Amino acid sequence: MSAPSIPNLNTLRSGRGGSRGRIRGRGGHDPSSSHKDKERIVQGTDNDASVSRLSAVGLGYLEDPFARALTPQMADTRRLPIINRGTYVRTTTIDQLVARFLGLTPDSDTTWRSRKKQIISLGAGSDTRVFRLMSMRPTTDIIYHELDFAVNNVAKIKAIRGTPLLQRVLGRPEEVSLSEAGDELHTPNYHIHAVDLRTLAHEGDGNATMAHKLKEFVDSSLPTLLLSECCLVYLSPNEASGVVRYFTHTLFPANEKSEALALILYEPIRPDDAFGRTMVANLATRGIQLQTLHKYASLGAQRRRLREQGFDGGQAAADVDFLWEQWVAEEEKERVAALEMLDEMEEWKLLAQHYCVAWGWREGSTRFSGWRELEQQQVED
């Protein structure tokens, strides 16, 4: 699972989308929909995300030399200007938060900067962040894990094996190992795990195989950042909480020796106004069910969620509209605005107000304060 593209506003206005799915309305569940059908739907959202990323890269919004290699071959990869701008804001915001966590910014604490760290990406799909990070700094400084459905992993690993550019980032070929099914990849610093996240949420119900397997690879002694870009939103509220609890309680239990643990979420919000209802209905026609959307429907609810799930060091959330206005420098805004004409300013603001980035952290024995000042750079509901 990976972040779907921001919905096409022309489709949202008409209330018509792609082929009709089996899931309707406000999170109803159709028991006749098979597990494979659901995986196929989520695979489609990952394809949407990679095409949107490639569109933004091709037009100059973003720099990402790895985007083409991990995007399905399609005749038309250009997205609408509001989609491209949304992809730009989401990517650059999360990049900034990740850079601060890793200690890559000029004002980073020296002690914190020198620490080896770990990133665990939930539902990573075709995401390129691991390749961008590992191509710009020594790979020994980061251990990067990606967790996703086996079908998504197979496609990504096939692309990696067929692309010299990606292979070079991974390092020496003799250090790369693959599972027999081709759905897992392991190097000293990069791991792709075939995981249905719901098994982590239910590990206490006898589904402990994958949970124990992850413990073999994940280093619980390192400061760790969890990433979820439109991933947990596909699970039920109990399952989504259970996944987070697996990390906060099982893999990284809080004690006097524990290291910092942080979480970044990118999710849709505000489903109950006119635009939000249309957005939900449009996604439902594609069979896309956003199960946690109504529980965490506001910025305040996202912050409470982080606090209640153990990230008590600090919590913050801001919608994409606020992030564009407040986090992007004026000079950069001018550069982005010059890339293509954006006439639909009202539509852009509506769309951007219905997606958010939320971030929270738990302090560790080595203090992490890199996000502290960002608590004030958010918007209230």
PLY file of the C-alpha trace (Angstrom):
ply
format ascii 1.0
element vertex 381
property float x
property float y
property float z
element edge 380
property int vertex1
property int vertex2
end_header
0.00 0.00 0.00
1.21 3.45 -0.77
-0.17 6.94 -0.94
-2.82 7.32 -3.63
-2.76 10.39 -5.80
-4.95 13.30 -4.77
-8.30 12.71 -6.51
-9.01 14.28 -9.87
-11.28 17.27 -9.24
-13.05 16.90 -12.58
-14.07 13.42 -11.45
-15.03 14.63 -7.98
-17.29 17.36 -9.30
-19.24 14.97 -11.47
-19.40 12.27 -8.83
-18.26 9.72 -11.41
-15.07 7.74 -11.16
-13.57 4.65 -12.63
-15.20 1.23 -12.77
-17.64 0.56 -9.97
-16.19 -1.18 -6.94
-17.98 -3.30 -4.39
-17.38 -1.02 -1.44
-19.88 1.74 -0.90
-20.52 4.76 1.26
-18.96 5.48 4.64
-16.82 2.43 5.12
-19.33 -0.40 4.60
-17.72 -3.84 4.14
-18.76 -6.24 1.40
-17.93 -9.76 2.63
-18.00 -11.10 -0.93
-14.96 -9.03 -1.85
-12.00 -11.38 -1.75
-8.64 -10.64 -0.20
-7.02 -10.65 -3.63
-9.59 -8.15 -4.94
-8.71 -5.78 -2.12
-5.00 -6.20 -2.72
-5.55 -5.44 -6.42
-7.43 -2.23 -5.55
-4.65 -1.09 -3.22
-2.06 -2.01 -5.85
-3.91 0.39 -8.14
-3.55 3.25 -5.64
0.19 2.61 -5.57
0.28 2.87 -9.36
-1.60 6.18 -9.06
1.00 7.43 -6.61
3.99 6.47 -8.75
2.45 8.04 -11.88
1.71 11.25 -9.96
5.28 11.32 -8.68
6.66 10.83 -12.20
4.38 13.60 -13.50
5.70 16.02 -10.87
9.28 15.00 -11.62
8.85 15.32 -15.37
7.50 18.86 -15.07
10.24 20.01 -12.69
8.32 20.12 -9.40
10.59 17.48 -7.86
14.01 15.96 -8.48
13.94 12.18 -8.39
16.18 10.18 -10.75
14.56 6.93 -9.53
10.94 7.79 -10.33
10.92 6.43 -13.89
12.34 3.04 -12.91
9.58 2.42 -10.35
6.62 3.69 -12.41
4.52 1.37 -14.61
4.85 2.06 -18.31
1.92 4.24 -19.35
1.23 6.31 -22.44
0.15 9.42 -20.50
1.75 10.18 -17.14
0.91 13.89 -16.95
-1.43 14.87 -14.13
-3.51 18.00 -13.61
-1.69 21.02 -12.13
-3.47 20.69 -8.78
-2.41 17.03 -8.57
1.20 17.97 -9.33
1.20 20.70 -6.71
-0.32 18.36 -4.13
2.32 15.74 -4.86
5.00 18.41 -4.51
3.76 19.62 -1.09
3.28 16.11 0.31
6.72 14.96 -0.85
8.68 18.01 0.24
6.93 18.22 3.62
7.68 14.60 4.46
11.21 15.01 3.10
11.73 17.93 5.51
10.44 15.95 8.49
12.57 12.93 7.56
15.66 15.14 7.13
15.15 16.65 10.59
14.71 13.21 12.13
17.90 11.95 10.49
19.82 15.07 11.54
20.48 16.24 7.98
19.56 19.90 8.51
22.19 22.56 9.36
20.66 23.23 12.78
20.59 19.55 13.81
22.04 18.69 17.19
25.57 17.30 16.73
25.06 14.35 19.05
21.79 13.47 17.36
23.28 13.85 13.86
26.00 11.30 14.63
23.54 8.58 15.68
22.73 5.69 13.36
18.98 5.60 12.72
16.27 3.42 11.29
13.23 4.06 9.10
10.29 1.67 8.77
7.94 2.48 5.89
4.47 0.94 6.15
2.92 0.06 2.82
5.89 1.46 0.92
4.88 0.19 -2.51
6.86 1.87 -5.29
8.12 4.69 -3.07
11.59 5.97 -4.02
12.59 7.61 -0.73
15.01 4.86 0.28
16.98 5.27 -2.95
17.03 9.04 -2.65
18.32 8.86 0.92
20.90 6.18 0.32
22.29 7.92 -2.74
22.99 11.12 -0.77
24.60 9.81 2.43
26.61 6.80 3.64
24.30 3.79 3.77
25.86 2.73 7.07
24.07 5.66 8.74
20.56 4.35 7.96
18.76 1.04 8.09
15.63 1.19 5.95
12.73 -1.29 6.11
9.73 -1.43 3.77
6.64 -3.47 4.66
4.03 -4.26 2.04
1.90 -6.93 0.38
3.91 -9.58 -1.43
2.36 -8.63 -4.79
3.61 -5.05 -4.46
7.05 -6.22 -3.40
7.41 -8.57 -6.35
6.85 -5.68 -8.76
9.33 -3.44 -6.95
12.02 -6.09 -6.67
11.64 -6.93 -10.35
12.18 -3.24 -11.19
15.24 -3.10 -8.92
16.78 -6.20 -10.52
16.20 -4.76 -13.99
17.59 -1.27 -13.33
21.36 -0.73 -12.91
20.74 2.69 -11.34
18.77 1.11 -8.49
21.21 -1.78 -8.12
24.15 0.59 -7.70
22.43 2.28 -4.76
22.05 -1.08 -3.02
25.78 -1.72 -3.07
27.66 -4.92 -3.74
25.59 -7.66 -5.47
26.95 -10.35 -3.16
25.33 -8.56 -0.21
21.84 -8.70 -1.75
19.63 -11.70 -1.00
16.16 -12.51 -2.31
13.44 -14.79 -1.02
12.54 -17.81 -3.10
9.21 -16.21 -4.04
10.90 -12.97 -5.06
8.78 -10.96 -2.64
11.49 -10.08 -0.10
14.90 -8.44 -0.48
17.60 -7.99 2.13
20.88 -6.09 2.19
22.86 -4.92 5.24
20.95 -1.62 5.23
17.79 -2.13 3.15
15.04 -4.69 3.71
11.80 -5.31 1.83
9.45 -7.48 3.92
6.32 -9.22 2.62
3.85 -8.32 5.37
0.10 -8.00 5.64
0.06 -5.34 8.36
-3.12 -6.78 9.83
-1.09 -9.74 11.10
0.93 -7.32 13.23
-2.25 -5.85 14.68
-3.45 -9.33 15.64
-0.16 -10.86 16.75
-1.67 -11.60 20.14
-4.33 -13.76 18.47
-1.89 -16.40 17.27
-0.63 -14.51 14.20
2.86 -14.10 15.60
4.97 -15.59 12.79
5.53 -12.35 10.91
5.90 -10.36 14.12
8.71 -12.63 15.29
10.28 -12.59 11.84
10.49 -8.78 11.87
12.25 -8.90 15.22
15.11 -10.73 13.50
15.72 -7.75 11.20
14.61 -4.66 13.13
17.14 -3.16 15.55
15.17 -1.96 18.56
18.21 -0.13 19.95
18.15 2.53 17.20
16.15 5.78 17.01
13.35 4.80 14.62
10.95 6.68 12.36
7.70 5.08 11.15
6.22 6.33 7.87
2.61 5.81 6.80
1.57 7.59 3.61
-2.11 6.72 3.15
-1.48 3.23 4.49
-3.13 2.84 7.90
-6.24 4.57 6.57
-7.13 1.36 4.68
-7.31 -0.68 7.89
-10.12 -0.72 10.42
-9.59 1.69 13.34
-8.80 -1.22 15.66
-6.33 -2.72 13.19
-4.65 0.62 12.51
-4.23 1.17 16.26
-3.01 -2.39 16.64
-0.29 -1.90 14.03
1.01 1.20 15.80
0.76 -0.58 19.16
2.88 -3.43 17.77
5.70 -0.95 17.22
5.23 1.17 20.35
4.76 -1.78 22.72
6.22 -4.93 21.15
9.17 -3.88 19.00
10.01 -0.63 20.79
8.64 -0.80 24.35
9.04 2.41 26.32
11.57 2.14 29.14
14.61 3.97 30.49
16.84 2.41 27.79
14.52 2.90 24.81
15.47 5.18 21.95
13.37 7.87 20.28
10.41 6.64 18.23
8.51 8.86 15.78
5.64 8.54 13.32
4.71 10.54 10.21
1.22 10.15 8.75
-0.13 11.44 5.44
-3.90 10.97 5.24
-7.14 12.50 3.96
-9.28 14.41 6.48
-12.58 16.32 6.75
-14.90 13.79 5.08
-18.13 15.34 6.35
-18.33 18.62 4.44
-19.64 18.81 0.87
-16.25 18.32 -0.73
-15.30 15.52 1.67
-18.52 13.59 1.00
-17.91 13.82 -2.74
-14.30 12.70 -2.27
-15.38 9.64 -0.26
-18.09 8.75 -2.77
-15.70 9.08 -5.68
-13.12 6.81 -4.06
-15.84 4.29 -3.20
-16.70 3.91 -6.89
-13.16 2.60 -7.32
-13.58 0.19 -4.43
-11.30 2.27 -2.20
-12.39 2.08 1.43
-10.82 4.57 3.84
-11.76 2.87 7.07
-10.18 5.22 9.62
-11.17 8.44 7.87
-14.21 9.25 9.99
-12.49 8.41 13.28
-9.52 10.68 12.53
-11.45 13.24 10.53
-9.80 16.44 11.78
-6.34 17.76 12.58
-7.22 17.69 16.26
-8.27 14.04 16.01
-4.98 13.19 14.31
-3.02 14.87 17.12
-5.05 13.09 19.81
-4.47 9.83 17.99
-0.71 10.29 18.13
-0.77 11.22 21.81
-3.04 8.32 22.77
-0.92 5.83 20.82
2.22 6.66 22.76
3.83 9.61 20.98
3.71 11.80 24.05
6.87 13.81 23.36
4.91 16.04 20.98
2.27 15.95 18.27
1.44 18.22 15.35
-0.67 18.22 12.20
-1.28 20.57 9.29
-3.29 20.34 6.11
-1.64 20.61 2.69
-3.06 24.09 2.12
-1.37 25.40 5.28
1.87 23.60 4.42
1.95 25.21 0.98
1.29 28.67 2.39
3.55 28.51 5.46
6.28 25.92 4.81
7.19 26.76 1.22
9.42 29.81 0.77
8.11 32.62 -1.42
10.91 32.15 -3.95
10.11 28.46 -4.20
6.39 29.21 -4.57
7.23 31.43 -7.53
9.35 28.71 -9.11
6.60 26.10 -8.72
3.87 28.48 -9.94
5.87 29.16 -13.10
6.03 25.49 -14.08
2.47 25.36 -15.41
-0.72 27.40 -15.29
-2.97 26.66 -12.32
-6.36 28.28 -12.91
-8.37 26.33 -10.35
-7.23 28.15 -7.21
-10.50 27.57 -5.37
-10.40 23.87 -6.27
-6.76 23.68 -5.20
-7.54 25.10 -1.75
-10.49 22.75 -1.29
-8.42 19.76 -2.27
-5.42 20.78 -0.17
-7.59 21.30 2.90
-8.70 17.66 2.74
-5.26 16.07 3.10
-2.87 16.43 6.00
0.52 15.50 7.36
0.64 14.60 11.07
3.77 13.84 13.09
4.48 12.79 16.63
7.39 11.46 18.67
8.40 9.77 21.87
11.63 10.87 23.54
14.44 8.37 24.04
17.65 8.07 26.03
19.27 10.20 23.33
17.04 13.25 23.18
15.37 14.07 19.87
14.22 17.67 19.65
14.41 18.16 15.89
10.64 18.56 15.49
10.02 20.59 18.64
9.84 23.99 16.95
7.55 22.58 14.26
4.77 22.08 16.84
3.99 25.76 16.40
3.95 25.51 12.61
0.53 23.94 12.29
-3.06 25.06 11.96
-5.86 24.66 14.49
-9.22 23.19 13.51
0 1
1 2
2 3
3 4
4 5
5 6
6 7
7 8
8 9
9 10
10 11
11 12
12 13
13 14
14 15
15 16
16 17
17 18
18 19
19 20
20 21
21 22
22 23
23 24
24 25
25 26
26 27
27 28
28 29
29 30
30 31
31 32
32 33
33 34
34 35
35 36
36 37
37 38
38 39
39 40
40 41
41 42
42 43
43 44
44 45
45 46
46 47
47 48
48 49
49 50
50 51
51 52
52 53
53 54
54 55
55 56
56 57
57 58
58 59
59 60
60 61
61 62
62 63
63 64
64 65
65 66
66 67
67 68
68 69
69 70
70 71
71 72
72 73
73 74
74 75
75 76
76 77
77 78
78 79
79 80
80 81
81 82
82 83
83 84
84 85
85 86
86 87
87 88
88 89
89 90
90 91
91 92
92 93
93 94
94 95
95 96
96 97
97 98
98 99
99 100
100 101
101 102
102 103
103 104
104 105
105 106
106 107
107 108
108 109
109 110
110 111
111 112
112 113
113 114
114 115
115 116
116 117
117 118
118 119
119 120
120 121
121 122
122 123
123 124
124 125
125 126
126 127
127 128
128 129
129 130
130 131
131 132
132 133
133 134
134 135
135 136
136 137
137 138
138 139
139 140
140 141
141 142
142 143
143 144
144 145
145 146
146 147
147 148
148 149
149 150
150 151
151 152
152 153
153 154
154 155
155 156
156 157
157 158
158 159
159 160
160 161
161 162
162 163
163 164
164 165
165 166
166 167
167 168
168 169
169 170
170 171
171 172
172 173
173 174
174 175
175 176
176 177
177 178
178 179
179 180
180 181
181 182
182 183
183 184
184 185
185 186
186 187
187 188
188 189
189 190
190 191
191 192
192 193
193 194
194 195
195 196
196 197
197 198
198 199
199 200
200 201
201 202
202 203
203 204
204 205
205 206
206 207
207 208
208 209
209 210
210 211
211 212
212 213
213 214
214 215
215 216
216 217
217 218
218 219
219 220
220 221
221 222
222 223
223 224
224 225
225 226
226 227
227 228
228 229
229 230
230 231
231 232
232 233
233 234
234 235
235 236
236 237
237 238
238 239
239 240
240 241
241 242
242 243
243 244
244 245
245 246
246 247
247 248
248 249
249 250
250 251
251 252
252 253
253 254
254 255
255 256
256 257
257 258
258 259
259 260
260 261
261 262
262 263
263 264
264 265
265 266
266 267
267 268
268 269
269 270
270 271
271 272
272 273
273 274
274 275
275 276
276 277
277 278
278 279
279 280
280 281
281 282
282 283
283 284
284 285
285 286
286 287
287 288
288 289
289 290
290 291
291 292
292 293
293 294
294 295
295 296
296 297
297 298
298 299
299 300
300 301
301 302
302 303
303 304
304 305
305 306
306 307
307 308
308 309
309 310
310 311
311 312
312 313
313 314
314 315
315 316
316 317
317 318
318 319
319 320
320 321
321 322
322 323
323 324
324 325
325 326
326 327
327 328
328 329
329 330
330 331
331 332
332 333
333 334
334 335
335 336
336 337
337 338
338 339
339 340
340 341
341 342
342 343
343 344
344 345
345 346
346 347
347 348
348 349
349 350
350 351
351 352
352 353
353 354
354 355
355 356
356 357
357 358
358 359
359 360
360 361
361 362
362 363
363 364
364 365
365 366
366 367
367 368
368 369
369 370
370 371
371 372
372 373
373 374
374 375
375 376
376 377
377 378
378 379
379 380
